[in-house]
Structures are given as structure tokens and as C-alpha cells.
Amino acid sequence: MEILEDKISPSEDYKKRIAEFCCDCGLETDPEKIYEMFKKGVFSQPPLEIKAIDDDFEDYDPLFKIG
């Protein structure tokens, strides 16, 4: 996977602070692992379904509809 950077890319200090935050919070930073987690979440079955219990809320519509 190629990462392209240009003159408006974040500074090294900014990148370091983001990396420290991710480490402190136990967040995944490997792009390939993040992609696999995303893919598993999108294609998981049964799909997440949330129904509103009153008129103050709306039913949840999945972001990705499969099938």
C-alpha cells in the first residue's frame, strides 16, 4: 500500500501526537488490519437492527445494505 504525502501533509509533531494517542487508547493503526475489521463489520450477519421505542427517535438504517 502506497501512502502519498504532499506539502499540506500533517507535521511530524502532529503525527507523533496522533500515534501516541492511538497507543494510549489501544487503537489499531495498521491500515490493512483496519480494513479487515471494517470489512468484517460491514458484512457481519445478522445485520445490526435498531428499532425506535417511541416517536422521539428514528429507526436505525444501516449505512451499507447487503443484498
Protein Blocks (a to p, Z undefined) as FASTA:
>chain_A
ZZdddfkbccfklmmmmmmmmmmnopafbfklmmmmmmmmmmpccddddddfbfkbccdd
dfbdgZZ
